[in-house]
Amino acid sequence: MKLTKRAKAIKEMLGDKSEYELAEAIAVLKKVPATKFDQTVEVALKVNLEQATTPIRGTVSLPHGTGKSARIAVFCKGDFVKQAEDAGADHVGGDELVKKVADGWFEFDVAVTTPDMMRELAKLGKILGPRGLMPNPKSGTVTTEIAKAVKELKGGKIEFRMDKQSGIKGPVGKLSFEESALNENIKSFIDAIMHSNIKLQKMSNIKSIAISSTMGPGLKLDKNQFRQS
């Protein structure tokens, strides 16, 4: 397949280097020929825990946010409605919001609910589950502290989980971020994953760590730089 001019430039820039220090990798992504939009930077880990008895999942509040304001839907009733609206939720409602989703509406990135609404949301499990939108107590999205949950999510709190291929990935900012901000966000993300399961603090259980941008290359990081002290 013939490479585009941009792809050729990226290939020449990378050369034969196979692993990078984090700061070096961020610098490379920033030097890649620009695009017309602000690309998302993503971190991807491959772990060696196919037989993990405890699902690997958790949340992390990125110190500099993701660069994108999450669209939050809050499923609640009564006094919680005003709390959600005052905190900045994008969509708030009870049974009517549940029906809207059941009819095929998905204009939100994160779903938050109060415990009393979980019975109704459980009926949407086959719709929300595959999209990664089902609220979960472990991620703080099933709670009576609605205002706190909404503010944290708007401030850059994201969820991570291991997929069926033993991979864990997530957005850690925009390419326009200062290098120091991306560095701090990436370290926070990786640190949170490693502390989510004691087995991940053993480097042999982490196969690889890589970062990439939307239209840029995937750069493998030297995982030993993240070794826990």
Phi and psi in degrees as a GROMACS rama.xvg file:
@    title "Ramachandran Plot"
@    xaxis  label "Phi"
@    yaxis  label "Psi"
@TYPE xy
-74.1021  131.32  LYS-2
-80.2248  145.007  LEU-3
-75.1395  166.558  THR-4
-58.6896  -39.2379  LYS-5
-67.3351  -43.6229  ARG-6
-63.6484  -38.1194  ALA-7
-63.9509  -42.044  LYS-8
-63.0816  -39.9462  ALA-9
-66.3328  -43.0803  ILE-10
-62.1225  -42.2318  LYS-11
-66.7411  -36.7064  GLU-12
-65.2793  -40.1848  MET-13
-75.4011  -35.3571  LEU-14
62.8016  -141.057  GLY-15
-103.135  8.12209  ASP-16
-65.9369  134.045  LYS-17
-105.043  -28.4248  SER-18
-137.481  151.761  GLU-19
-130.828  152.148  TYR-20
-75.8653  153.255  GLU-21
-56.7432  -51.3545  LEU-22
-59.5019  -38.5095  ALA-23
-65.912  -42.9812  GLU-24
-64.7376  -40.8353  ALA-25
-62.3645  -42.5017  ILE-26
-61.4076  -39.8533  ALA-27
-63.6361  -46.4555  VAL-28
-59.3065  -35.8514  LEU-29
-73.2862  -22.3894  LYS-30
-87.8705  -13.2197  LYS-31
-61.7231  140.903  VAL-32
-45.3531  131.437  PRO-33
-68.9753  161.01  ALA-34
-116.967  175.961  THR-35
-82.4572  -3.66754  LYS-36
-130.303  161.885  PHE-37
-81.6656  107.805  ASP-38
-71.4257  150.524  GLN-39
-87.7019  137.902  THR-40
-98.1688  133.121  VAL-41
-126.671  144.79  GLU-42
-110.245  137.611  VAL-43
-131.981  127.161  ALA-44
-112.665  142.827  LEU-45
-114.569  122.968  LYS-46
-112.893  162.544  VAL-47
-107.961  53.4634  ASN-48
-131.528  49.123  LEU-49
-57.8905  -30.7752  GLU-50
-100.174  23.9723  GLN-51
-59.0454  128.005  ALA-52
-79.287  -27.7499  THR-53
-108.093  124.075  THR-54
-57.0439  135.424  PRO-55
-88.738  110.478  ILE-56
-157.317  157.298  ARG-57
178.511  -170.056  GLY-58
-133.622  159.48  THR-59
-148.716  138.171  VAL-60
-95.9919  108.055  SER-61
-69.781  129.524  LEU-62
-57.8992  -26.8836  PRO-63
-117.737  17.0461  HIS-64
68.5515  -176.439  GLY-65
-100.16  -10.1356  THR-66
87.1448  0.194842  GLY-67
-136.109  133.954  LYS-68
-85.1216  116.31  SER-69
-64.8032  138.426  ALA-70
-85.2514  117.017  ARG-71
-111.298  128.949  ILE-72
-107.81  125.774  ALA-73
-112.883  123.353  VAL-74
-98.6007  108.759  PHE-75
-162.005  173.413  CYS-76
-137.891  171.874  LYS-77
60.5991  -138.516  GLY-78
-63.2792  -22.8867  ASP-79
-66.6376  -24.8169  PHE-80
-60.6142  -49.6209  VAL-81
-65.8368  -37.7681  LYS-82
-59.8724  -43.9022  GLN-83
-65.8922  -44.0067  ALA-84
-65.1695  -43.131  GLU-85
-65.7614  -29.7809  ASP-86
-79.8027  -12.6153  ALA-87
106.513  15.5249  GLY-88
-61.7038  144.777  ALA-89
-82.0056  -33.8667  ASP-90
-139.27  130.978  HIS-91
-135.204  134.877  VAL-92
177.507  172.16  GLY-93
-107.52  -116.471  GLY-94
-60.0996  -34.7723  ASP-95
-66.8928  -32.8917  GLU-96
-74.3464  -35.5847  LEU-97
-61.0529  -45.7012  VAL-98
-63.7121  -37.6975  LYS-99
-60.9768  -42.6279  LYS-100
-68.1561  -41.3793  VAL-101
-59.2945  -28.8331  ALA-102
-85.8522  0.479546  ASP-103
109.42  13.6368  GLY-104
-91.5741  128.756  TRP-105
-140.004  43.1247  PHE-106
-84.5566  53.574  GLU-107
-154.625  157.004  PHE-108
-102.312  -28.1793  ASP-109
-138.845  139.041  VAL-110
-110.941  132.633  ALA-111
-123.656  143.186  VAL-112
-146.877  159.844  THR-113
-87.9993  154.506  THR-114
-55.3798  -35.7711  PRO-115
-68.1879  -15.3304  ASP-116
-94.9211  -5.32077  MET-117
-63.4896  -31.3493  MET-118
-62.1606  -40.8287  ARG-119
-70.9234  -40.456  GLU-120
-68.827  -28.709  LEU-121
-59.3868  -28.4958  ALA-122
-67.9807  -18.7612  LYS-123
-99.0372  10.5483  LEU-124
-53.9288  -41.5793  GLY-125
-71.269  -17.4248  LYS-126
-94.127  -47.3619  ILE-127
-79.2935  -37.0647  LEU-128
-54.3462  -55.9769  GLY-129
-61.0632  -22.3688  PRO-130
-91.5139  0.409142  ARG-131
68.9631  27.1457  GLY-132
-109.456  1.73645  LEU-133
-74.1723  123.639  MET-134
-60.1895  149.65  PRO-135
-146.746  134.096  ASN-136
-56.6676  -34.9669  PRO-137
-66.4745  -26.0718  LYS-138
-96.4152  2.48006  SER-139
78.7773  14.0065  GLY-140
-99.8465  1.19917  THR-141
-117.108  105.821  VAL-142
-160.638  159.104  THR-143
-96.0339  -8.95825  THR-144
-91.8492  65.4415  GLU-145
-60.9007  -47.4261  ILE-146
-60.4033  -43.6841  ALA-147
-62.2266  -44.5171  LYS-148
-62.0716  -45.1036  ALA-149
-64.2645  -44.7493  VAL-150
-64.4285  -40.0313  LYS-151
-64.8154  -42.5725  GLU-152
-67.3231  -37.3691  LEU-153
-68.9987  -26.7744  LYS-154
-86.1805  -2.25419  GLY-155
117.515  13.0733  GLY-156
-78.2889  127.161  LYS-157
-126.767  159.43  ILE-158
-105.354  147.641  GLU-159
-131.371  153.061  PHE-160
-156.507  153.227  ARG-161
-80.9629  133.651  MET-162
-90.7614  -176.557  ASP-163
-68.0813  -17.1568  LYS-164
-96.7872  15.0919  GLN-165
62.8233  33.6287  SER-166
-110.383  150.152  GLY-167
-133.738  123.447  ILE-168
-142.428  162.58  LYS-169
-173.371  158.212  GLY-170
-78.1361  136.875  PRO-171
-124.795  16.9596  VAL-172
137.577  -174.13  GLY-173
-109.906  153.327  LYS-174
-62.8453  -22.4067  LEU-175
-76.5174  -11.7192  SER-176
-60.0688  151.612  PHE-177
-59.2884  148.111  GLU-178
-58.1138  -37.8438  GLU-179
-65.5496  -35.3103  SER-180
-69.1653  -43.0416  ALA-181
-63.0218  -41.3291  LEU-182
-57.7813  -47.5424  ASN-183
-67.1012  -41.6053  GLU-184
-62.5208  -44.7753  ASN-185
-64.5901  -44.1101  ILE-186
-62.5823  -39.0316  LYS-187
-64.5502  -40.9183  SER-188
-65.0309  -48.9191  PHE-189
-65.5213  -41.1252  ILE-190
-62.156  -41.2801  ASP-191
-63.6751  -39.8965  ALA-192
-65.222  -45.6149  ILE-193
-64.3888  -29.6237  MET-194
-89.3017  -3.05917  HIS-195
-79.1607  -17.1878  SER-196
-151.572  124.927  ASN-197
-57.7363  -28.635  ILE-198
-66.5734  -25.3332  LYS-199
-79.1288  -5.56336  LEU-200
-83.8319  -2.6913  GLN-201
-100.604  114.186  LYS-202
-59.0623  -26.4922  MET-203
-66.3591  -16.9695  SER-204
-90.6448  1.22523  ASN-205
-112.945  111.413  ILE-206
-71.8852  -44.9597  LYS-207
-160.233  156.875  SER-208
-133.673  131.141  ILE-209
-140.685  153.986  ALA-210
-124.485  154.602  ILE-211
-154.816  165.468  SER-212
-117.3  164.578  SER-213
-48.9632  -47.376  THR-214
-113.051  11.2111  MET-215
-103.642  -179.256  GLY-216
-78.1619  161.762  PRO-217
-91.4465  127.305  GLY-218
-114.917  120.485  LEU-219
-77.1152  131.763  LYS-220
-97.0516  149.982  LEU-221
-70.3784  107.168  ASP-222
-64.8039  -22.6743  LYS-223
-65.6251  -19.4266  ASN-224
-70.342  -13.0246  GLN-225
-105.512  11.5571  PHE-226
-58.3612  132.562  ARG-227
-74.7083  138.371  GLN-228
